[in-house]
Amino acid sequence: MRRHTQVQERGTDLGEPMTGGPMGRRERLELAGRSVLGVLALTMVLLLLSGLVIAVLLLAFNWLVFGMVVGGLGE
């Protein structure tokens, strides 16, 4: 019974082929680092895009208000 539990914990009797053996600590850290960098890059891109949208909206609002002021002074 104990042997069966140990084999099941390792995952060798689940029908899954072990390709390359267990992942080492260094490989796991590299994979985690890449995923963290990916999330940071995606966050930076989304922040830049939201900043561009805000800038365009502010410019459009400014142009609209400036047009109203100049149009109002011309009358």
N, C-alpha and C positions, 0 to 999 in steps of 0.2 A: 504493500500500500504506500509506503513511504517512497519507494523508487518511482512509482507511478506519478505521485505528486511532484517529485522533482523534475521528471521528464516533462510533465504538463506545464510547469512553470517556465521551462526553457522554450517551450513552443515547438519541440521537434516532432511531437506526435500529432500535430494538428493538420498535417497534410500540406504544410507550406514549405517549399524548398528553401533551405538556408543559403542564400546567395551572398557570398562574401563574409559570412560569419557576423557576429554581433558588432554593432557600430562602436567604435572607440570613443573615448572621451574627447579627443581632439576633433574628430569628425563631427560629433554632436555640437561642440562649441562653434565650429566653423559654420555649420548649417544654421544654428541659432543666430550667429552674427550676421549672416547674409539676410535672414528673414527680418531682423531688426533694422538693418540698413534699408531694406526694401520698404518697410513701413515708414521709416523716416523720410525716404525719398518721395513716397506717395503723399505724405503729409505736407512736405514742402511744396510739391506741385499743386496740391489743392489750395494751400494758402496763397500761393502766387496767383492762381486763377481767380480766387475770391477777391484778392486785392485789385486785380485788373477790372473785374466787374464793378466793384465799388468805385474805382476811379472813373470808369466810363459813365456810371450813373451820376456821379458828382459833376462831371463835365457837362453832361446833358442838362442837369438841373441848373447849373450855372449859366449855360447858354440860354436856357429858357427864361430865367430871371433877368439876365442882362438884356435880352431881346425885349422883354416887357418894359424894363426901365427906359431903354432907348426909345422904344415905340411910344411910351407915355410922355417922354420929354419932347418928342417931335410934334405932338399935337398942339 
